[in-house]
Amino acid sequence: MIDEEAQARLRKLAKDYLAAERPSRFQENRLWGALHGYWRQAGMTFARMVDEFVQGMKGIDSAKGALPVLLVRTPRSLAQQIKWVYMRYGPIDVSIWKVFHGVYAYAEIRQLAQAKVAVYPGAAGESTPQLEFLRGVMFSASSPDSMLPAEVELAERLIAEFAPRLTLASAAAPEHTYWVDLAKAMAPARISRTSPPGPGLRCFGAGSTLAELNALIERIYTSGAVPDSGGVAGSGPELALEVLRHLAQVWALRPQERKAQRHSVKSRLSVAHGFEGVVGALGGSDSLDFDVQGSENWIVENVSAGGFGAVVPQLKGDWLRVGALVALQPEGGNNWLLGLVRRVNKLGPQQARVGIETLSRTPEVAGFAVAGATEQGVLLKGGDGAESRIVLKPGIYAPMQNLEVQRGERQHVYIPQGVAERGEDYDIARFREMIRES
């Protein structure tokens, strides 16, 4: 009854957390603490109830009518706990997976894995322990550590819609891309030659949903609108396409090959973050005493032509998230690179692994004349030459408003073409460059 009464409140808190206008850090922490804390306690409580059935506690048979509902609510609560940890990029306690797998294994033993129940009174639709298991493992297998919170939420909704058509078996097959061992405390993993056979082996994959994903991508891309029903209803076209393409990529039968080869290295980086921090590091602000502000020091583990992976040995503040703008200076060098954080995996309260996409190896700060004022921006050099990209503060870019800058005897005019990416404190806009002789 407590759990049922809590559901409307949980939906309200989640809506507030994911609101378009981001709450203050204090309020965000309160919301996250309430949501994660509730699902952690609910998951532990339901798991204890299931364990009483497993242990055959005295008198438990009198409550066996509640077992099918328990075998659905337990994995759902645990999966929600995992989801809210991913909202902050981990770390995930693997002991949660041991409980999650154990509950589903017990559902199979009791031959209740496909028992349909109404999860909550008055809620539309039914579920089964197997569907809840598939929702949880497929979500974790979908690389949520490389998505923004709103994307994580939409991905979970889509996976819930596709769950009845996901495939699950006790042996590997061509249509399966992931596996778990129900006897182990492990997160889902991509199937490889090292996937060990055993009685606890469960393999799963996207099945027919891959074709559905691609058809939905084509429909939204062609029409520019999101369907009124289904998992993407209520989301914007850009968000829907971003998440659908991400899922289609990670669920593909063959993993996408890297565009550039990775090389293992060990070196240090100085890191500045956020639009103001980046502009200051690149020398665009006389008022920023960079040494006083204090750059962070990261350790690079691998590099490629498109970016690199690094370890953050000491987290400072809670700014680190997917989409964060960073300027990076290799140890011993005097040049700064510009990049975006594309993946975050927290290893503990103070450590994390990150994946960085390099935007430019020679970024340049400039004062751009726009609408009678001068605004600082970062010109991303080193692209393919077809367009110029400029990093600006939010609200500066306008579709019909040129940017201009004087370089020597030439006036460079940047004609707006669109926004390539938006972050919390920046826009990356595309421009066509024209040059006028003074």
Secondary structure, 3 states (H helix, E strand, C coil): CHHHHHHHHHHHHHHHHCCCCCCCHHHHHHHHHHHHHHHHHHHHHHHHHHHHHHHCCCCHHHHHHHHHHHHHHHHHHHHHHHHHHHCCCCCCCHHHHHHHHHHHHHHHHCCCCCCCECCCCCCCCCECHHHHHHHHHHHHHCCHHHCCHHHHHHHHHHHHHHHHHCEEECCCCCCCCEEEECCCCCCCEECCCCCCCCCCEEEEECCCHHHHHHHHHHHHHHHCCCCCCCCCCCCCHHHHHHHHHHHHHHHCCCCCCCCCCCEEEEEEEEEEEHHHHHHHHCCCCCCCCHHHHCCEEEEEEEECCCEEEEEECCCCCCCCCCCCEEEEEECCCCCCEEEEEEEEEECCCCCEEEEEEEEECCCEEEEEEECCEEEEEEEECCCCCCCEEEEECCCCCCCCCCEEEEECCEEEEEEEEEEEEECCCCEEEEEEEEEEEC
